[in-house]
Amino acid sequence: MADREQPVTLRTRKFLRNALLSRKQMVVDVLHPNRANVSKDELRGKLSELYKANKDQVMVFGFRTQYGGGKSTGFALVYDSKDALKKFEPHYRLVRIGEAAKIEKASRQQRKQRKNRAKTMRGTAKTKGGSKDKKK
């Protein structure tokens, strides 16, 4: 992969120190000419070096590549500790970086179908499955 050797420039703006959530938050501009994109994992590594934090304390998301390529813009959060990251980050973002396990559940359609089947059984003896007596 010759793509990895291409230079990447990071610029941060709208930097804010959020003491209540024990993090630094910023908008990140990534300049990557001659390269399609930069992985979030690589960006986390570069930001952790830049802000002298562990890679496990950095969260990046919301990156959009500008039309024509060469520049992407997204958001970054640098937490003071790994505990703060686990406490304040949404579960789906923790799953993305491998800090939490994904909760496996039935599909949305299957859950709705199960709910509607249970509604037909409400108030009846549960011995018979789906026999309905409709009065006319």
Solvent accessible surface area in square Angstrom, and as a share of the most:
residue,aa,sasa,rsa
1,M,193,0.86
2,A,78,0.60
3,D,62,0.32
4,R,131,0.48
5,E,135,0.60
6,Q,61,0.27
7,P,95,0.60
8,V,25,0.15
9,T,65,0.38
10,L,33,0.16
11,R,143,0.52
12,T,46,0.27
13,R,108,0.39
14,K,152,0.64
15,F,97,0.40
16,L,99,0.49
17,R,113,0.41
18,N,30,0.15
19,A,79,0.61
20,L,167,0.83
21,L,54,0.27
22,S,28,0.18
23,R,34,0.12
24,K,51,0.22
25,Q,27,0.12
26,M,0,0.00
27,V,23,0.13
28,V,0,0.00
29,D,13,0.07
30,V,1,0.00
31,L,44,0.22
32,H,0,0.00
33,P,70,0.44
34,N,130,0.66
35,R,22,0.08
36,A,85,0.66
37,N,86,0.44
38,V,16,0.09
39,S,51,0.33
40,K,87,0.37
41,D,77,0.40
42,E,31,0.14
43,L,3,0.02
44,R,21,0.08
45,G,17,0.17
46,K,71,0.30
47,L,0,0.00
48,S,11,0.07
49,E,137,0.61
50,L,96,0.48
51,Y,47,0.18
52,K,184,0.78
53,A,26,0.20
54,N,83,0.43
55,K,72,0.31
56,D,45,0.23
57,Q,33,0.15
58,V,0,0.00
59,M,2,0.01
60,V,5,0.03
61,F,41,0.17
62,G,53,0.51
63,F,41,0.17
64,R,193,0.71
65,T,60,0.35
66,Q,93,0.41
67,Y,226,0.86
68,G,78,0.75
69,G,38,0.37
70,G,24,0.23
71,K,62,0.26
72,S,5,0.03
73,T,36,0.21
74,G,7,0.07
75,F,64,0.27
76,A,0,0.00
77,L,2,0.01
78,V,0,0.00
79,Y,2,0.01
80,D,67,0.35
81,S,45,0.29
82,K,80,0.34
83,D,113,0.59
84,A,12,0.09
85,L,0,0.00
86,K,97,0.41
87,K,154,0.65
88,F,69,0.29
89,E,11,0.05
90,P,51,0.32
91,H,84,0.38
92,Y,120,0.46
93,R,28,0.10
94,L,14,0.07
95,V,42,0.24
96,R,139,0.51
97,I,39,0.20
98,G,62,0.59
99,E,40,0.18
100,A,31,0.24
101,A,82,0.64
102,K,140,0.59
103,I,123,0.62
104,E,143,0.64
105,K,143,0.61
106,A,34,0.27
107,S,60,0.39
108,R,162,0.59
109,Q,124,0.55
110,Q,97,0.43
111,R,92,0.33
112,K,95,0.40
113,Q,84,0.37
114,R,135,0.49
115,K,108,0.46
116,N,67,0.34
117,R,149,0.54
118,A,62,0.48
119,K,125,0.53
120,T,67,0.39
121,M,41,0.18
122,R,204,0.75
123,G,81,0.78
124,T,76,0.44
125,A,78,0.61
126,K,139,0.59
127,T,124,0.72
128,K,143,0.61
129,G,55,0.53
130,G,60,0.57
131,S,85,0.55
132,K,125,0.53
133,D,144,0.75
134,K,163,0.69
135,K,201,0.85
136,K,242,1.02
